[in-house]
Amino acid sequence: MSAGSGLDEMLDAASVVVCCGTGGVGKTTTAAALAVRAVHRGRRVAVVTIDPARRLSDALGLDRLADDCVRIDGPGPGELWASMLDTKATFDALIVGHAADPAQAERILQNRYYRNLSTSLSGTREFMAMEKLYELHHDGRFDLIVVDTPPSRNALDFLEAPDLLRRFVDGRVFRLAVPRTETRRLLTAPLLVFLRRIAKVLSPEVVDDTLAFIEAFAGMEEGFRNRASAVDALLADRSTAFVVVASPTAEAVEESTYLVETLATASIGVRGLVVNRLEPRFTDADATTIARAAGSASGALRQQLDTLLASCLLADAEDAELTPLLRVCASAAIARVEQLDHDVADLATISEIAARLG
């Protein structure tokens, strides 16, 4: 099976594609290119970035992206949509969706502790990315969701985010503070004493806001646990495909190899590997053949052959550098994308890269 056909089969069968990799390897561009390639194959695709940088909008030639998906006009029989995660907007929507009534939702949304939590708690951005993925996956407008994640070590946080949310709602302080039964109220009393002591060091308003949030959240824990479990199931589903994006540098290869091996420990296999920014190969001849020809040539021909030899040696060195990564991705569809001689700044260039994936 050729690399291109393997990626095409994956794009045809998947409902979610998660692009991950280290920084500076063209991951965001690749996510957009995979989405465009799927659009050319007739699919209705939403490409989403959880990276707050503007790389996806720049790559698509847009001024900006928002939390809501926007339709992008372009070639192909399918549809292309794009968005950038707004962590707080997604969290707000999740609260509204799980609240028992509008009054409960409003109490939480207006709470100062929640407003801080929704933007600054470690793991919040990653879990909200999972929530956005889940939301779009169940949106009838799209056949395929392509997710562009932050650099690879953060991509692991992306996978662990559902468990972080479960630990939050199951934490001891949270469980003791939510007064849903008489026993729980008795347990809350000593906790209040403890928190009041903390208030002598911290601002009393911080303690009051925290307790108000936890009490307002009462009854929503099970909904959040269920959503976390549903997200876990979606990531583990066969219709979700992980694609690693790399470049032929020692650092990128090491990081990507680590990522693939770590995903494997979580029983997640990498279905695709895209290696970007490769030195072009201008001939099928090997370095030895080119060197021999250059040795017997002179003048302009000798200069041309020397240039060709240098390029060939660089390409060979890149292939050697990639060996460990190719070994751990032996079962994945592999696409090799040569270095462009111009910047990626519009949909036409994205389409050019999409064509090179085949």
Phi, psi and omega per residue, in radians:
M1 nan 2.321 3.133
S2 -1.334 2.784 -3.137
A3 -1.042 -0.807 -3.093
G4 -1.064 -0.806 -3.124
S5 -1.120 -0.594 3.105
G6 -1.114 -0.778 3.093
L7 -1.144 -0.679 3.136
D8 -1.135 -0.724 3.099
E9 -1.085 -0.705 3.101
M10 -1.095 -0.806 -3.129
L11 -1.136 -0.564 3.121
D12 -1.253 -0.607 -3.012
A13 -1.638 -0.460 -3.009
A14 -1.363 2.645 2.948
S15 -1.852 -0.322 3.090
V16 -2.437 2.340 2.994
V17 -2.151 2.146 3.141
V18 -1.850 1.997 3.123
C19 -1.655 2.189 -3.141
C20 -2.406 2.775 -3.106
G21 2.844 2.968 3.138
T22 -1.228 2.958 3.140
G23 -1.264 2.652 3.032
G24 1.358 0.312 -3.121
V25 -1.913 0.055 -3.123
G26 1.494 0.494 -3.091
K27 -1.129 -0.779 3.142
T28 -1.111 -0.740 3.093
T29 -1.078 -0.715 3.140
T30 -1.138 -0.710 3.095
A31 -1.019 -0.790 3.112
A32 -1.123 -0.691 -3.125
A33 -1.173 -0.694 3.079
L34 -1.095 -0.706 3.109
A35 -1.096 -0.786 3.135
V36 -1.110 -0.698 3.127
R37 -1.090 -0.690 3.097
A38 -1.166 -0.638 3.087
V39 -1.078 -0.717 3.098
H40 -1.097 -0.396 3.129
R41 -1.651 0.210 2.999
G42 1.606 0.152 -3.096
R43 -1.606 2.674 3.063
R44 -1.664 1.945 -2.902
V45 -2.115 2.389 2.958
A46 -1.986 2.159 3.075
V47 -1.852 2.266 -3.013
V48 -2.236 2.353 3.028
T49 -1.931 2.425 3.032
I50 -1.841 0.084 3.072
D51 -1.484 2.150 -3.085
P52 -1.211 -0.189 3.074
A53 -1.163 2.869 -3.027
R54 -1.608 0.330 -2.981
R55 -1.102 -0.671 -3.114
L56 -1.187 -0.796 3.124
S57 -1.103 -0.685 3.093
D58 -1.084 -0.773 -3.104
A59 -1.115 -0.552 -3.136
L60 -1.578 0.014 3.115
G61 1.267 0.487 -3.118
L62 -1.843 2.690 3.092
D63 -1.208 -0.688 -3.115
R64 -2.823 2.853 2.999
L65 -2.163 2.659 3.134
A66 -2.168 3.116 -3.125
D67 -1.129 -0.639 3.093
D68 -1.358 2.412 3.130
C69 -1.161 2.426 3.069
V70 -2.045 2.501 -3.139
R71 -1.386 2.364 3.129
I72 -2.005 2.128 3.115
D73 -1.261 2.386 3.137
G74 -3.041 3.115 -3.104
P75 -1.271 2.859 3.063
G76 1.861 2.654 -3.111
P77 -1.337 -0.264 -3.133
G78 -1.542 -2.764 3.132
E79 -2.264 2.478 3.096
L80 -2.063 2.188 3.081
W81 -2.183 2.725 -3.131
A82 -2.583 2.637 3.061
S83 -2.702 2.844 3.025
M84 -2.138 2.298 -3.070
L85 -1.039 2.257 2.932
D86 -1.872 1.791 -3.003
T87 -0.968 -0.863 -3.065
K88 -1.180 -0.727 3.141
A89 -1.065 -0.691 3.135
T90 -1.205 -0.724 3.105
F91 -1.105 -0.755 3.116
D92 -1.011 -0.768 -3.137
A93 -1.130 -0.622 3.117
L94 -1.162 -0.740 3.099
I95 -1.059 -0.849 -3.140
V96 -1.044 -0.691 -3.105
G97 -1.189 -0.512 -3.079
H98 -1.777 -0.180 -3.140
A99 -1.183 2.601 -3.137
A100 -1.209 -0.531 3.139
D101 -2.764 2.938 -3.124
P102 -1.031 -0.545 -3.124
A103 -1.146 -0.742 3.110
Q104 -1.117 -0.758 3.129
A105 -1.048 -0.744 -3.098
E106 -1.165 -0.667 3.113
R107 -1.058 -0.689 -3.133
I108 -1.276 -0.795 -3.071
L109 -1.109 -0.522 -3.124
Q110 -1.576 -0.083 -3.106
N111 -1.303 2.302 -3.083
R112 -1.158 -0.610 3.099
Y113 -1.109 -0.763 3.117
Y114 -1.089 -0.737 -3.107
R115 -1.070 -0.594 3.066
N116 -1.301 -0.770 -3.140
L117 -1.020 -0.716 -3.013
S118 -1.236 -0.179 -3.130
T119 -2.155 -0.325 -2.989
S120 -2.167 -0.221 -3.137
L121 -1.129 2.334 3.123
S122 -1.004 2.255 3.126
G123 1.606 -0.194 -3.106
T124 -1.073 -0.782 -3.095
R125 -1.086 -0.723 -3.118
E126 -1.171 -0.732 3.129
F127 -1.180 -0.674 3.116
M128 -1.145 -0.513 3.029
A129 -1.125 -0.712 3.083
M130 -1.111 -0.705 3.105
E131 -1.102 -0.735 3.115
K132 -1.104 -0.736 3.093
L133 -1.046 -0.810 3.132
Y134 -1.060 -0.775 -3.131
E135 -1.050 -0.848 -3.106
L136 -1.208 -0.583 3.118
H137 -1.079 -0.559 -3.138
H138 -1.724 0.195 3.067
D139 -1.537 2.167 -3.051
G140 -1.153 -0.131 -3.104
R141 -1.333 -0.361 -2.940
F142 -2.114 2.485 3.016
D143 -1.598 -0.507 -3.010
L144 -2.485 2.369 3.032
I145 -1.967 2.187 3.064
V146 -1.912 2.117 -3.058
V147 -1.902 2.197 3.052
D148 -1.718 1.983 -3.069
T149 -1.638 2.939 3.005
P150 -1.181 3.080 3.110
P151 -0.896 2.730 -2.785
S152 -0.945 -0.725 -3.131
R153 -1.090 -0.609 3.060
N154 -1.235 -0.457 3.092
A155 -1.095 -0.502 3.078
L156 -1.237 -0.649 3.018
D157 -1.041 -0.655 3.100
F158 -0.964 -0.755 -3.131
L159 -1.308 -0.546 -3.088
E160 -1.511 -0.132 -3.048
A161 -1.002 -0.739 3.127
P162 -1.011 -0.674 3.136
D163 -1.204 -0.586 3.081
L164 -1.079 -0.702 3.131
L165 -1.165 -0.722 3.113
R166 -1.063 -0.739 -3.135
R167 -1.128 -0.577 3.122
F168 -1.131 -0.906 -3.070
V169 -1.324 -0.287 3.111
D170 -1.741 0.041 -3.109
G171 -1.108 2.681 -3.055
R172 -1.048 -0.830 -3.113
V173 -1.061 -0.731 3.141
F174 -1.093 -0.779 -3.091
R175 -1.186 -0.645 -3.140
L176 -1.278 -0.502 -3.013
A177 -1.475 -0.355 -3.070
V178 -1.477 1.898 -3.005
P179 -1.519 1.362 -3.106
R180 -1.745 -0.281 3.125
T181 -2.372 2.933 3.121
E182 -1.085 -0.721 3.114
T183 -1.071 -0.737 -3.132
R184 -1.125 -0.629 3.123
R185 -1.141 -0.681 3.112
L186 -1.128 -0.671 3.110
L187 -1.192 -0.526 -3.100
T188 -1.213 -0.531 -3.073
A189 -1.000 -0.925 3.097
P190 -1.125 -0.527 3.107
L191 -1.133 -0.680 3.109
L192 -1.097 -0.698 3.089
V193 -1.048 -0.774 3.138
F194 -1.079 -0.786 -3.110
L195 -1.179 -0.595 3.101
R196 -1.136 -0.587 3.068
R197 -1.169 -0.676 3.084
I198 -1.087 -0.598 -3.089
A199 -1.111 -0.341 3.082
K200 -1.229 -0.400 3.110
V201 -1.704 -0.838 3.094
L202 -1.562 3.016 3.073
S203 -1.188 2.308 3.079
P204 -0.979 -0.556 3.131
E205 -1.097 -0.586 3.124
V206 -1.107 -0.803 3.126
V207 -1.115 -0.798 3.139
D208 -1.059 -0.753 3.139
D209 -1.121 -0.690 -3.122
T210 -1.129 -0.827 3.128
L211 -1.119 -0.707 3.129
A212 -1.080 -0.704 3.113
F213 -1.106 -0.844 -3.076
I214 -1.096 -0.713 3.118
E215 -1.168 -0.690 3.111
A216 -1.154 -0.488 -3.106
F217 -1.357 -0.212 -3.060
A218 -0.894 2.295 3.116
G219 1.647 -0.201 -3.112
M220 -1.696 -0.126 -3.034
E221 -1.036 -0.751 -3.071
E222 -1.132 -0.652 3.102
G223 -1.099 -0.677 3.117
F224 -1.218 -0.690 3.083
R225 -1.073 -0.766 -3.126
N226 -1.114 -0.680 3.127
R227 -1.152 -0.713 3.105
A228 -1.058 -0.718 3.119
S229 -1.170 -0.664 3.115
A230 -1.138 -0.669 3.096
V231 -1.135 -0.767 3.080
D232 -0.980 -0.774 -3.122
A233 -1.128 -0.657 3.125
L234 -1.138 -0.747 -3.141
L235 -1.139 -0.578 -3.118
A236 -1.490 -0.170 -3.077
D237 -1.188 2.584 -3.126
R238 -1.097 -0.404 -3.128
S239 -1.381 -0.103 3.062
T240 -1.698 2.166 -3.090
A241 -2.038 2.328 3.084
F242 -1.746 2.280 3.124
V243 -2.113 2.174 3.093
V244 -1.664 2.337 3.104
V245 -1.933 2.307 -3.073
A246 -2.465 3.013 2.990
S247 -2.358 2.851 -3.014
P248 -1.470 0.814 3.042
T249 -1.907 2.715 -3.091
A250 -1.031 -0.773 -3.112
E251 -1.123 -0.805 -3.120
A252 -1.149 -0.684 3.136
V253 -1.153 -0.755 3.126
E254 -1.080 -0.815 -3.130
E255 -1.135 -0.737 -3.124
S256 -1.178 -0.688 3.097
T257 -1.095 -0.736 3.077
Y258 -1.047 -0.753 -3.122
L259 -1.088 -0.818 -3.136
V260 -1.065 -0.764 -3.127
E261 -1.172 -0.639 3.122
T262 -1.215 -0.704 3.059
L263 -1.054 -0.668 3.135
A264 -1.086 -0.639 3.114
T265 -1.154 -0.390 3.069
A266 -1.649 0.253 3.139
S267 1.071 0.568 3.072
I268 -1.978 2.041 3.128
G269 -1.589 2.487 3.086
V270 -1.416 2.164 -3.079
R271 -1.627 -0.348 -3.122
G272 -2.554 2.576 3.044
L273 -2.297 2.185 3.082
V274 -2.040 2.074 3.113
V275 -1.803 2.017 -3.073
N276 -1.709 2.847 2.943
R277 1.065 0.719 3.089
L278 -1.417 2.599 3.021
E279 -1.124 2.272 3.140
P280 -1.126 2.521 3.002
R281 -1.827 2.051 -3.066
F282 -1.643 -0.051 -3.121
T283 -2.699 2.726 3.064
D284 -1.479 -0.175 -3.129
A285 -1.181 2.549 3.115
D286 -1.491 2.992 -3.054
A287 -1.068 -0.652 -3.120
T288 -1.106 -0.760 3.133
T289 -1.119 -0.734 3.141
I290 -1.154 -0.724 -3.136
A291 -1.106 -0.687 3.130
R292 -1.127 -0.760 3.128
A293 -1.138 -0.686 3.136
A294 -1.142 -0.605 -3.120
G295 -1.144 -0.455 -3.119
S296 -1.790 0.090 -3.126
A297 -1.830 3.005 3.130
S298 -2.614 2.938 3.052
G299 1.120 -2.476 -3.077
A300 -1.096 -0.633 3.134
L301 -1.103 -0.705 3.138
R302 -1.100 -0.734 3.122
Q303 -1.097 -0.732 3.127
Q304 -1.122 -0.730 -3.141
L305 -1.203 -0.631 3.081
D306 -1.111 -0.708 3.096
T307 -1.115 -0.747 3.112
L308 -1.103 -0.694 3.135
L309 -1.119 -0.768 3.134
A310 -1.048 -0.737 3.116
S311 -1.127 -0.718 -3.132
C312 -1.134 -0.729 3.128
L313 -1.131 -0.666 3.105
L314 -1.147 -0.738 3.108
A315 -1.106 -0.693 3.098
D316 -1.099 -0.701 3.130
A317 -1.135 -0.673 3.097
E318 -1.127 -0.727 3.115
D319 -1.063 -0.716 3.114
A320 -1.124 -0.694 3.133
E321 -1.116 -0.607 -3.080
L322 -1.380 -0.178 -3.015
T323 -0.900 -0.844 -3.128
P324 -1.068 -0.681 -3.132
L325 -1.212 -0.746 3.122
L326 -1.100 -0.559 -3.133
R327 -1.157 -0.777 -3.106
V328 -1.373 -0.212 3.097
C329 -1.878 0.473 -3.028
A330 -1.025 -0.531 -3.092
S331 -1.624 -0.002 -3.098
A332 -1.574 2.710 2.952
A333 -1.276 2.299 -3.029
I334 -2.087 2.263 3.063
A335 -2.111 2.397 3.130
R336 -1.994 2.154 -3.079
V337 -2.041 2.072 -3.117
E338 -1.308 2.718 -3.138
Q339 -1.014 2.300 3.065
L340 -1.407 2.698 3.085
D341 -1.702 0.268 3.108
H342 -2.637 2.827 -3.104
D343 -1.284 2.742 3.045
V344 -1.623 1.910 -3.041
A345 -2.422 0.030 -3.108
D346 -2.762 3.031 -3.084
L347 -1.160 -0.520 3.131
A348 -1.103 -0.718 3.124
T349 -1.223 -0.668 3.059
I350 -1.033 -0.729 3.122
S351 -1.128 -0.612 3.094
E352 -1.116 -0.751 3.103
I353 -1.180 -0.671 3.109
A354 -1.011 -0.700 3.120
A355 -1.126 -0.573 -3.122
R356 -1.315 -0.174 3.109
L357 -1.367 -0.088 -3.097
G358 -1.859 nan nan
